[in-house]
Amino acid sequence: MINPRVYYVNSGLQGCYFVRCLLPLMANGWDGDQTSISLDTKTDETKAISAQKADIIVFHRPEDEGKLKLARLLKRLGKKIVFDNDDTFKDNGGYRFNEYMDKKRFEKGMKSMNEVIDNFIKEADMVTCSTEFLADEYKKLNDNVVVLPNCVDEFYFDEPLKNEDGKVRIGIVGSLAVTADLEKCKPIIEHFKDREDVTIVLYSLPNKGVDKITRDLYSEEYKWLDGLKDYKNIEWQPFTDFEVYYDTLNQLRLDIAIIPRDDNYFNRCKSNLKFLEMSMLEIPVIAQGFEDGQSPYERDEEDAKHMVIVKDDKNWIPEIESLIKDYERRVTMGKSAKEYVISKYSIEKNADKWVEAYKSLYK
């Protein structure tokens, strides 16, 4: 088979789907439930017809019984089935899922979801994931696991916007405010919340007005956030739809991004994606290191050379203070990191890895 026909089944998680599926899909001319960064309007009938024409069906984060039944049906029709993911379901790192608000229901939901996922992995012809660490988990259930790294596409990143307000803007972006990692961020925010030369920018948490479930789910986080509203140097940008995520991130004009992470299994399964995104906008990164050197931001020694790595929590504030004072260093770090990320992680230079992985299913 010269180049297999591939179809991607969307998980509904737009950011993950974009990186794990949409980028290789567009780079290699394949098809899927969604084929552009904007939401497509394919009907179920159209999706079914497209999937039947494919040789390989890739399921991104298939967490429900329906996806497993569909995969089994497609496999009986002669399709090769691939499970793809960039996260673990064995540990949640403090993240809470809407369906399972109290502890008992949450544990029941996690158990049910993991049973489906484990069966899916066992029955898949191939498992693809973002890191070697995560691959080790999947290899316990499937012998054919391939690491396909998260990548970036220059096309989706505008020219980096620069901050000119005289204050250094420090960003905390993503899941850091919805997991146990928030506790690591709080002392840093507390230290800088009165500073006139610094602005803390939180790009996290859904908008309060989304729905009652969301307000209840993140009630503690919203209460904490409300306690900061009197501080003029703290800004909050709620989560956005993914199609405007990169643009919104750019509009925040961050001078520094920090990524404090608790050392737990959930975080060890994470990838370096936030470093890639920040670097594409020339935002220098201060990221979490672990004692054994196996955090997502230092596992690749070349990656680590383009960040400041903090292993000891008492060094977070000194490292941030050092970068606040050194404008030239921030600029140099940001530009160098962008050049490095483009040279190593652009989808254009990595697209063939997906082709070779899928072709190996026929050897």
TORPATI-385799 format. One record per atom (N, C-alpha, C, O): residue in three letters; z, x, y. Coordinates in steps of 0.1 Angstrom, whole numbers, plus 5000, padded with zeros to 4 digits. Example, Ala and Ser with C-alpha at 12.3 -4.5 7.8 and 13.67 -1.06 7.14 Angstrom:
REM TORPATI-385799
ALA507851324943/ALA507851234955/ALA507851324967/ALA508551424967/SER507151284978/SER507151374989/SER507951295000/SER508051345011/
***
This chain:
REM TORPATI-385799
MET500050084988/MET500050005000/MET500050095013/MET500950175015/ILE499050075021/ILE498850165033/ILE499950125043/ILE500650215048/ASN500050005047/ASN501049965057/ASN501449815053/ASN500649725056/PRO502649795048/PRO503049665044/PRO503149575055/PRO503449615067/ARG502949445053/ARG503149345063/ARG504649305062/ARG505149265052/VAL505249305074/VAL506749285075/VAL507049165084/VAL506349145094/TYR507949085080/TYR508448975088/TYR509948985089/TYR510649005079/TYR510448965102/TYR511848975105/TYR512548835107/TYR511948755115/VAL513648805100/VAL514348685101/VAL515448705111/VAL516348785109/ASN515548635122/ASN516448655133/ASN517848605129/ASN518048495122/SER518848675133/SER520248635131/SER520748545142/SER521848475140/GLY520048535153/GLY520548455165/GLY521348545174/GLY521648505185/LEU521648665170/LEU522348765179/LEU521248845186/LEU520748945181/GLN520848805198/GLN519648855205/GLN519749005208/GLN518749075206/GLY520849065212/GLY520949205215/GLY520749285202/GLY519949385203/CYS521449255191/CYS521249325179/CYS519849315173/CYS519249415169/TYR519349185174/TYR517949165169/TYR516949245177/TYR515949305171/PHE517149255190/PHE516149335198/PHE516149485193/PHE515049535191/VAL517249545191/VAL517349685188/VAL516849705174/VAL516149795171/ARG517449625164/ARG517249655150/ARG515849605145/ARG515349655135/CYS515349495151/CYS514149435146/CYS512949425156/CYS511849465152/LEU513249385168/LEU512149365177/LEU511449495181/LEU510249495182/LEU512249595183/LEU511549725187/LEU510649775176/LEU509549805179/PRO511149795163/PRO510149835153/PRO509049735150/PRO507949775147/LEU509349605152/LEU508349505150/LEU507149525160/LEU506049525156/MET507549545173/MET506449555183/MET505749695182/MET504549705184/ALA506549795178/ALA505949925177/ALA504949935165/ALA503950015166/ASN505149855155/ASN504349865143/ASN503449745141/ASN502749745130/GLY503449655150/GLY502449535149/GLY502849435138/GLY501949375132/TRP504149415136/TRP504649325126/TRP504949185132/TRP504649165144/ASP505549105124/ASP505848965129/ASP507248935126/ASP508049005119/GLY507748815132/GLY509148775130/GLY509448645137/GLY508548595144/ASP510648595135/ASP511048475141/ASP510948485156/ASP510648385163/GLN511148605161/GLN511048625176/GLN510248755178/GLN510548855171/THR509248745186/THR508348865188/THR508248915202/THR507448995205/SER509148865211/SER509248925224/SER510748915229/SER511548845222/ILE511048975240/ILE512448975244/ILE512848835249/ILE514048805249/SER511848755254/SER512148615257/SER512248535245/SER511548565235/LEU513048435245/LEU513148345233/LEU511748285230/LEU511148215239/ASP511248295217/ASP510048235213/ASP510348085209/ASP511448045207/THR509248015208/THR509447875205/THR508647835192/THR508047735190/LYS508747925182/LYS508147905169/LYS508847785162/LYS510047775162/THR508047705156/THR508647595147/THR509047655134/THR508547765130/ASP509847585127/ASP510247625113/ASP509047635104/ASP508947725096/GLU508047545106/GLU506847545098/GLU506047675101/GLU505547735092/THR505947715114/THR505247835117/THR505847955111/THR505248045106/LYS507247955112/LYS507948075106/LYS507748085091/LYS507548185086/ALA507747965084/ALA507547965070/ALA506148015066/ALA506048095057/ILE505147975074/ILE503748025071/ILE503648175073/ILE503048245065/SER504248225084/SER504248365087/SER504948445077/SER504448555073/ALA506048395072/ALA506848465062/ALA506048475049/ALA506148575042/GLN505348365045/GLN504548365033/GLN503448475033/GLN503048525022/LYS502948505045/LYS501848605046/LYS502348745045/LYS501548835043/ALA503648765046/ALA504248905046/ALA504548955032/ALA504648875023/ASP504649085031/ASP504949155019/ASP506549175018/ASP507149165007/ILE507049205030/ILE508549235031/ILE509149145041/ILE508649125052/ILE510349085037/ILE511049005046/ILE512349075049/ILE513149105040/VAL512649105062/VAL513849165066/VAL514749065072/VAL514448995082/PHE515949055067/PHE516948965072/PHE518049045080/PHE518649135075/HIS518049015093/HIS519049075101/HIS520349005101/HIS520448885105/ARG521449075097/ARG522849015097/ARG522848875091/ARG523348785097/PRO522348855079/PRO522448725072/PRO523848695067/PRO524248745057/GLU524548605075/GLU525948585072/GLU526248445066/GLU527348415063/ASP525148365063/ASP525448235057/ASP524748215044/ASP523748275041/GLU525248115037/GLU524648085023/GLU523248045024/GLU522448075015/GLY522847975035/GLY521447935037/GLY520448055037/GLY519348045030/LYS520848165043/LYS519948275044/LYS519848345030/LYS518748395026/LEU520948345022/LEU520948395009/LEU520048315000/LEU519248374992/LYS520148185001/LYS519248094993/LYS517748114996/LYS516948124987/LEU517448135009/LEU516148155014/LEU515648295008/LEU514448305004/ALA516448395009/ALA516048525003/ALA515748514989/ALA514748584984/ARG516548444981/ARG516348434967/ARG515048364964/ARG514248394955/LEU514748254972/LEU513448184970/LEU512248274973/LEU511248284966/LEU512348354984/LEU511248444988/LEU511048554978/LEU509948604975/LYS512148594972/LYS512048704962/LYS511348644949/LYS510548724943/ARG511648524946/ARG510948464934/ARG509448454937/ARG508648444928/LEU509048444950/LEU507648434954/LEU507048574954/LEU505848584958/GLY507748674951/GLY507248814950/GLY507448894963/GLY506849004964/LYS508248844972/LYS508448924984/LYS509649024982/LYS510549004974/LYS509449144989/LYS510549234989/LYS511549195000/LYS511149165011/ILE512849204996/ILE513849155006/ILE514749275011/ILE515149365003/VAL514849285024/VAL515649385030/VAL516749325038/VAL516549235046/PHE517949385036/PHE519149345044/PHE519349455055/PHE519349575052/ASP519449405068/ASP519649505079/ASP520849465087/ASP521149355090/ASN521649575091/ASN522849545099/ASN523249675106/ASN522849785102/ASP523949665117/ASP524549775124/ASP526049765126/ASP526549825136/ASP526649685118/ASP528049655119/ASP528749635106/ASP527949625096/THR530049645105/THR530749615093/THR531349475093/THR531649425104/PHE531549415082/PHE532249285081/PHE533549295074/PHE534249195071/LYS533849425070/LYS535049445062/LYS536249455071/LYS537449445067/ASP536049485084/ASP537149495094/ASP536549445107/ASP535449465110/ASN537349365115/ASN536849305127/ASN537249385140/ASN536849345151/GLY538149485139/GLY538549565150/GLY539149485161/GLY539249525173/GLY539749365158/GLY540449285168/GLY539549175173/GLY539949095181/TYR538249175170/TYR537349075174/TYR537648945167/TYR537848935155/ARG537548825175/ARG537748695169/ARG536548615170/ARG535848605180/PHE536248545159/PHE535048465158/PHE535348325162/PHE536448275158/ASN534548255169/ASN534848125174/ASN535248025163/ASN536047935165/GLU534648035151/GLU534847935141/GLU536247945135/GLU536747845129/TYR536848055137/TYR538148085129/TYR539148125139/TYR539548245139/MET539648035147/MET540548065158/MET541948115153/MET542448215157/ASP542548035144/ASP543948085139/ASP543748175128/ASP542648185122/LYS544848245125/LYS544748355115/LYS544248305101/LYS543448375094/LYS544848195097/LYS544448145083/LYS543048115082/LYS542348145073/ARG542548035092/ARG541048005092/ARG540248125093/ARG539148135087/PHE540648215102/PHE539848335104/PHE539748415091/PHE538648455087/GLU540848435084/GLU540748515071/GLU539948445061/GLU539248505053/LYS540048305060/LYS539248235051/LYS537748245055/LYS536848265046/GLY537448245067/GLY536048255072/GLY535448395069/GLY534348405064/MET536248495071/MET535848635069/MET535548655054/MET534648715050/LYS536448595045/LYS536348605031/LYS535048545026/LYS534248605018/SER534748425031/SER533548355028/SER532348425032/SER531348435025/MET532348475045/MET531148545050/MET530948675042/MET529748705039/ASN531948745039/ASN531748875031/ASN531248845017/ASN530548935012/GLU531648735011/GLU531148704998/GLU529548684999/GLU528848734990/VAL529148615009/VAL527648595010/VAL526948725013/VAL525948755007/ILE527548805022/ILE526948935026/ILE526849035014/ILE525849095012/ASP528049035007/ASP528049134995/ASP527049094985/ASP526349174979/ASN526848964982/ASN525848914973/ASN524448944978/ASN523548984970/PHE524248924991/PHE522948954997/PHE522649104995/PHE521549134991/ILE523549194998/ILE523349334997/ILE523049374982/ILE522149454980/LYS523749314973/LYS523549344959/LYS522149304954/LYS521549374946/GLU521649194959/GLU520349144955/GLU519149194963/GLU518049174958/ALA519449254974/ALA518349304982/ALA517649424976/ALA518249494968/ASP516349434979/ASP515549544974/ASP515849674981/ASP515749784976/MET516349654994/MET516649765002/MET517649725013/MET517649605017/VAL518549815017/VAL519549785028/VAL519249895038/VAL519150015035/THR519049845051/THR518949945062/THR520049925072/THR520549815074/CYS520450035078/CYS521550025087/CYS521450145097/CYS520550225096/SER522350145107/SER522250235118/SER522850375117/SER522450465124/THR523850385108/THR524550515107/THR524850555092/THR524950465083/GLU525050685090/GLU525450725076/GLU526850675072/GLU527050645060/PHE527750655082/PHE529050605079/PHE528950465073/PHE529650435063/LEU528150385080/LEU528050245075/LEU527250245062/LEU527550155053/ALA526350335060/ALA525550345048/ALA526450365036/ALA526250315025/ASP527550445038/ASP528450475027/ASP529150345022/ASP529350335010/GLU529350245031/GLU529950125027/GLU528950045018/GLU529349985008/TYR527650045023/TYR526649965016/TYR526250025002/TYR525849954993/LYS526350155001/LYS526050224989/LYS526950184977/LYS526550204965/LYS528050124980/LYS528950084969/LYS528349954963/LYS528749924952/LEU527449894969/LEU526849764964/LEU525349774961/LEU524849694954/ASN524649874967/ASN523249884965/ASN522850034965/ASN523250104974/ASP522050074956/ASP521650224955/ASP520550254965/ASP520450374968/ASN519850154971/ASN518750184979/ASN519150154994/ASN518850044999/VAL519850245000/VAL520250235014/VAL519550335023/VAL519650455020/VAL518950295034/VAL518250385043/VAL518850375057/VAL518950265062/VAL519050485063/VAL519550485077/VAL518350485087/VAL517550575086/LEU518250385095/LEU517250375105/LEU517950365119/LEU518550255121/PRO517950465127/PRO518750475139/PRO518450375149/PRO517250335151/ASN519450325157/ASN519150245169/ASN518350325178/ASN518550445180/CYS517350265185/CYS516450335194/CYS516350265207/CYS516950155209/VAL515550315216/VAL515350265229/VAL513850265232/VAL513050335226/ASP513450175242/ASP512050165246/ASP512150175262/ASP512750095268/GLU511450285267/GLU511450305281/GLU510950185289/GLU511450165300/PHE510050105283/PHE509449995290/PHE510449895296/PHE510249835306/TYR511549885289/TYR512549775293/TYR513649825303/TYR514549755306/PHE513549955307/PHE514450005316/PHE513750035330/PHE512850125330/ASP514149975340/ASP513649995353/ASP514150135359/ASP515050195353/GLU513550175370/GLU514150295376/GLU515550275379/GLU515950175385/PRO516450375375/PRO517850365378/PRO518250335392/PRO517750415401/LEU519050235395/LEU519450205409/LEU520750295412/LEU521550305403/LYS520850345423/LYS521950435427/LYS522950365436/LYS522550285445/ASN524150395434/ASN525250345442/ASN525350415455/ASN525350535456/GLU525350345466/GLU525450405479/GLU526550345488/GLU526550345500/ASP527550285481/ASP528650225489/ASP529850315492/ASP530850275499/GLY529750435488/GLY530750535491/GLY531950535481/GLY532750625482/LYS531950445472/LYS533050445462/LYS532350475448/LYS531150445446/VAL533150535439/VAL532650565426/VAL532850445417/VAL533950405415/ARG531750395411/ARG531850275403/ARG531950315388/ARG531050375383/ILE533050275382/ILE533350305368/ILE533150185360/ILE533850085362/GLY532250185350/GLY531950075342/GLY532550075328/GLY532650175322/ILE533049955324/ILE533549935310/ILE532649815305/ILE532749705310/VAL531849845295/VAL530749745292/VAL530849705277/VAL531149785268/GLY530649575274/GLY530449525261/GLY531749485254/GLY532649415260/SER531849515241/SER532949455233/SER534249515236/SER535249475230/LEU534349615245/LEU535649675248/LEU536649575253/LEU537849605251/ALA536249475259/ALA537149375264/ALA537449255255/ALA538049155259/VAL536849255243/VAL537049145234/VAL537549195220/VAL537549115211/THR537949315219/THR538549375207/THR539849445210/THR540349435222/ALA540449505200/ALA541649575202/ALA541549695212/ALA542449755217/ASP540249735215/ASP540049845224/ASP540449815238/ASP540649905246/LEU540649685241/LEU541049655255/LEU542349715258/LEU542649755269/GLU543249725248/GLU544549785250/GLU544449935254/GLU545249985261/LYS543350005250/LYS543150135254/LYS542550145268/LYS542750245275/CYS541950035272/CYS541350035286/CYS542350005296/CYS542250055308/LYS543349925293/LYS544349875303/LYS545049985311/LYS545149965323/PRO545550085304/PRO546150195312/PRO545250265322/PRO545650305333/ILE543950275318/ILE543050335327/ILE542750245339/ILE542750285351/ILE542650115337/ILE542450015348/ILE543650015357/ILE543550015369/GLU544850015350/GLU546050015358/GLU546150135367/GLU546650125379/HIS545750245363/HIS545750375371/HIS544950365383/HIS545250415394/PHE543750305382/PHE542750305392/PHE542650175401/PHE541950175411/LYS543450075398/LYS543249945404/LYS543649945419/LYS543149855426/ASP544350045424/ASP544750045438/ASP543950145446/ASP544050165458/ARG543050215439/ARG542350325446/ARG541250275455/ARG540450185451/GLU541150335467/GLU540150295477/GLU538850365475/GLU537850325480/ASP538850475467/ASP537650545465/ASP536950515452/ASP535950575448/VAL537450415444/VAL536950375431/VAL536850225430/VAL537650145435/THR535750185423/THR535650045419/THR535550035404/THR534650105398/ILE536349955397/ILE536249935383/ILE535449815380/ILE535649705386/VAL534349825372/VAL533449715369/VAL533549685354/VAL533249765345/LEU533849555352/LEU534049505338/LEU532749415335/LEU532649315341/TYR531949465326/TYR530749385322/TYR531049335308/TYR530649395298/SER531849225307/SER532349185294/SER532949045295/SER533148995306/LEU533148985284/LEU533748845283/LEU532648745287/LEU531948765297/PRO532548635280/PRO531648525284/PRO532248455297/PRO533348475301/ASN531348395304/ASN531748315316/ASN532748215312/ASN532548145302/LYS533748195320/LYS534848095317/LYS534247955315/LYS534847875308/GLY533247925322/GLY532747785321/GLY531847755309/GLY531247645309/VAL531747845300/VAL530847825289/VAL531247705281/VAL530447605280/ASP532447695275/ASP532847585267/ASP534347605265/ASP534947705267/LYS535047495260/LYS536447495257/LYS536847595247/LYS537847665248/ILE536047605236/ILE536347705225/ILE536347845230/ILE537247915227/THR535447875239/THR535448015244/THR536648035253/THR537248145252/ARG536947935261/ARG538147955270/ARG539447975262/ARG540348055265/ASP539547895251/ASP540747905242/ASP540748035235/ASP541748105233/LEU539548075230/LEU539448195222/LEU539848325230/LEU540548405224/TYR539448325242/TYR539748445251/TYR540748415261/TYR540748475272/SER541648325258/SER542648275268/SER543548395273/SER543848405285/GLU543948485264/GLU544748595268/GLU543948695277/GLU544548745286/GLU542748715273/GLU541948805281/GLU541648755295/GLU541648825305/TYR541348625296/TYR541148555309/TYR542448565318/TYR542348585330/LYS543548545311/LYS544848545318/LYS545048685324/LYS545448705335/TRP544748785316/TRP544948925320/TRP543948955332/TRP544249015342/LEU542748905331/LEU541748915341/LEU542148855354/LEU541948905365/ASP542648735353/ASP543148655365/ASP544248735372/ASP544348725384/GLY545048815365/GLY546048895371/GLY545549005379/GLY546249075387/LEU544249035378/LEU543649145385/LEU542849095397/LEU542249175405/LYS542748965399/LYS541848915409/LYS542248955424/LYS541348945433/ASP543448985426/ASP543949025439/ASP543549175443/ASP543749215454/TYR543049245433/TYR542649385436/TYR541149385439/TYR540349355431/LYS540949425452/LYS539549425457/LYS538649525450/LYS537349515452/ASN539149625443/ASN538249725438/ASN538049695423/ASN537649795415/ILE538249575418/ILE537949545404/ILE536949425404/ILE537149325410/GLU535749445398/GLU534749355397/GLU534549305382/GLU534749385373/TRP534149185380/TRP533949135367/TRP532549075367/TRP532148975374/GLN531749125357/GLN530349065355/GLN530449005341/GLN530549075331/PRO530348875339/PRO530348805326/PRO529148845318/PRO528148895323/PHE529248835304/PHE528148855296/PHE526948775301/PHE527148665306/THR525748825298/THR524548765302/THR523648745290/THR523848805280/ASP522648665291/ASP521548655281/ASP520948795280/ASP520848865290/PHE520548825268/PHE520048965265/PHE518848995274/PHE518649105277/GLU517948895276/GLU516748925283/GLU516948975297/GLU516049035303/VAL518148955303/VAL518449015316/VAL519549115315/VAL520049165326/TYR519949155303/TYR521049245301/TYR520849385308/TYR521649435316/TYR519649445305/TYR519349575310/TYR519249575326/TYR519749665333/ASP518649465331/ASP518449455345/ASP519849435352/ASP520149495362/THR520649355346/THR522049335351/THR522849465351/THR523549495361/LEU522749535340/LEU523449665339/LEU522949755350/LEU523849825356/ASN521749765353/ASN521149845363/ASN521649805377/ASN522049885385/GLN521749675379/GLN522149615392/GLN523549655395/GLN523949655407/LEU524349685385/LEU525749715387/LEU525949855394/LEU526949885399/ARG524849935393/ARG524850065400/ARG526050155396/ARG526750205405/LEU526350165383/LEU527450245378/LEU527250395380/LEU526150445379/ASP528350465384/ASP528350605385/ASP528850675373/ASP528450785370/ILE529750605365/ILE530350655353/ILE530450535344/ILE530850425348/ALA530250555331/ALA530650455321/ALA531650525311/ALA531550635307/ILE532750445308/ILE533750495299/ILE533750405286/ILE533550285287/ILE533950475275/ILE533950405262/ILE535150445254/ILE535050525245/PRO536350385257/PRO537550405249/PRO537550325236/PRO537250205237/ARG537750385225/ARG537750315212/ARG538950345204/ARG539350455203/ASP539550245198/ASP540650255189/ASP540050325176/ASP538950285172/ASP540850415170/ASP540350475157/ASP540650375146/ASP541750385140/ASN539750295143/ASN539850205131/ASN538450195124/ASN537450245129/TYR538450135112/TYR537250135104/TYR536150065111/TYR534950105110/PHE536449955118/PHE535349885125/PHE534649975135/PHE533449975136/ASN535450045143/ASN534750135153/ASN534150255147/ASN533150305152/ARG534550305135/ARG533950415129/ARG532550375123/ARG531650455121/CYS532350245121/CYS531050195117/CYS530050175128/CYS528950145126/LYS530550185141/LYS529750165152/LYS528650275154/LYS528850385148/SER527650245161/SER526650345164/SER526850395179/SER527750365185/ASN525950485183/ASN525950545196/ASN525150455206/ASN524750515217/LEU524950335204/LEU524050255212/LEU524450245227/LEU523550255235/LYS525750225230/LYS526150225244/LYS525750355251/LYS525450345263/PHE525950465244/PHE525550595250/PHE524050595253/PHE523650635264/LEU523250545244/LEU521750535246/LEU521450455258/LEU520650495267/GLU522050335259/GLU521750245270/GLU522150295283/GLU521350295293/MET523350355284/MET523750415297/MET522950525301/MET522550545313/SER522550605291/SER521750725294/SER520350685300/SER519850755308/MET519750575295/MET518450535300/MET518550495315/MET517550495321/LEU519750465320/LEU519950435334/LEU520650555341/LEU521050535353/GLU520650665335/GLU521250795341/GLU522650775345/GLU523150835354/ILE523450705337/ILE524850685339/ILE525550775330/ILE525550765317/PRO526350875335/PRO527050965326/PRO528150895319/PRO528750805324/VAL528450945306/VAL529350875297/VAL530550955294/VAL530451075291/ILE531750895294/ILE532950955289/ILE533250865277/ILE533550745278/ALA533250925265/ALA533350845253/ALA534450895244/ALA535051005245/GLN534850805235/GLN535950835225/GLN535650935215/GLN534550925208/GLY536551025213/GLY536451115201/GLY537551085192/GLY538651035196/PHE537351115179/PHE538451105169/PHE538851245164/PHE538151335165/GLU540051255159/GLU540651385155/GLU539751455145/GLU539651575146/ASP539051385136/ASP538251445126/ASP536751465131/ASP535951505123/GLY536551425143/GLY535151445148/GLY534151345143/GLY532951365144/GLN534651225139/GLN533751125133/GLN533650995141/GLN533450895135/SER533851005154/SER533650885162/SER532050875163/SER531350965161/PRO531550755167/PRO530150735168/PRO529450825179/PRO528250845179/TYR530350875188/TYR529750945199/TYR529751095197/TYR529251175206/GLU530351145187/GLU530451295184/GLU529951325170/GLU529851445167/ARG529651225162/ARG529151255149/ARG527851345149/ARG527751435141/ASP527051315159/ASP525851395161/ASP526251495172/ASP526451455183/GLU526251625169/GLU526751725178/GLU525851735190/GLU526351765201/GLU524551705189/GLU523651705200/GLU523951595210/GLU523951615222/ASP524251475205/ASP524751365213/ASP525951405222/ASP525951385234/ALA526851465215/ALA528151495221/ALA528051595233/ALA528851595242/LYS526951675233/LYS526751775243/LYS526351705256/LYS526451765267/HIS525951575255/HIS525451505267/HIS526451395272/HIS526151315280/MET527751415267/MET528851325271/MET530051405273/MET530151525269/VAL531051345279/VAL532451405279/VAL533151325267/VAL533251205267/ILE533651405258/ILE534351345246/ILE535851355248/ILE536351465251/VAL536551245247/VAL538051245249/VAL538651215235/VAL538551105230/LYS539351315230/LYS540051295217/LYS541551245219/LYS542051165211/ASP542151305229/ASP543551275231/ASP543651175243/ASP543051195254/ASP544251055241/ASP544250955251/ASP544850995264/ASP544550945275/LYS545751095264/LYS546351145277/LYS545251215286/LYS545551235297/ASN544151245280/ASN543051305288/ASN542051215294/ASN541151255301/TRP542151085291/TRP541250995297/TRP541251005313/TRP540151015319/ILE542350985318/ILE542450985333/ILE542051115339/ILE541251115349/PRO542551235334/PRO542051365340/PRO540551375339/PRO539951435348/GLU539951335328/GLU538551355326/GLU537751265336/GLU536751305342/ILE538251145338/ILE537651055347/ILE537751105362/ILE536851105369/GLU538951155365/GLU539251205378/GLU538351325381/GLU537751345392/SER538151415371/SER537251525372/SER535851485376/SER535151545384/LEU535351385369/LEU533951335371/LEU533851265384/LEU532751265391/ILE534851195388/ILE534851125401/ILE534651225413/ILE533851205422/LYS535251345411/LYS535251445422/LYS533951525422/LYS533651595432/ASP533151515412/ASP531951605410/ASP530651525410/ASP530151495399/TYR530151495421/TYR528951415422/TYR527751485416/TYR527051425408/GLU527551615418/GLU526451695413/GLU526551695397/GLU525451675391/ARG527751705392/ARG527851705377/ARG527451565372/ARG526851555361/ARG527851455378/ARG527451325374/ARG525951305374/ARG525351255364/VAL525351355384/VAL523851345385/VAL523151425374/VAL522251375367/THR523651545372/THR523051635362/THR523251575348/THR522351575340/MET524451525345/MET524751465332/MET523851345330/MET523251335319/GLY523651265339/GLY522951135338/GLY521451165335/GLY520851115326/LYS520851255343/LYS519451295341/LYS519151365328/LYS518251335321/SER520051455325/SER519951535312/SER520051445300/SER519351455290/ALA521051345301/ALA521151255289/ALA519951165287/ALA519551135276/LYS519351125299/LYS518151035297/LYS517051115291/LYS516351065282/GLU516851235295/GLU515751315289/GLU515951335274/GLU515051325266/TYR517251365271/TYR517551385257/TYR517351255248/TYR516751265238/VAL517851145253/VAL517751015246/VAL516250985244/VAL515850935233/ILE515450995254/ILE514050965253/ILE513351055243/ILE512551015235/SER513751185243/SER513151285234/SER513551255219/SER512751285210/LYS514651205217/LYS515251185203/LYS515251045198/LYS515051015186/TYR515450945207/TYR515650805202/TYR514650705207/TYR514850585205/SER513550745213/SER512550645217/SER511950585204/SER511750655195/ILE511750455205/ILE511150385193/ILE509750445190/ILE509350445179/GLU509050485201/GLU507750545199/GLU507750665189/GLU506850685181/LYS508750745190/LYS508850865182/LYS509550835168/LYS509550925159/ASN510150715167/ASN510850685154/ASN510250575146/ASN510650545135/ALA509150505152/ALA508650385145/ALA508150415131/ALA508250335122/ASP507650535128/ASP507150565115/ASP508250565105/ASP508050555093/LYS509550585109/LYS510650585099/LYS510750455092/LYS511050445081/TRP510450345100/TRP510550205094/TRP509350195084/TRP509550135073/VAL508150245088/VAL507050235079/VAL507250305066/VAL507050245055/GLU507750425067/GLU507950505055/GLU509050445046/GLU508950445034/ALA510150385052/ALA511150325045/ALA510650205037/ALA510850195025/TYR509850115044/TYR509350005037/TYR508250035026/TYR508249975016/LYS507450135029/LYS506450175019/LYS507150225006/LYS506550214996/SER508350285008/SER508950344996/SER509350234986/SER509650264975/LEU509350104990/LEU509649994981/LEU508649974971/LEU508849914961/TYR507450044973/TYR506350024963/TYR506050144955/TYR505050154948/LYS506950244956/LYS506750364949/LYS507450354935/LYS507350444927/
***
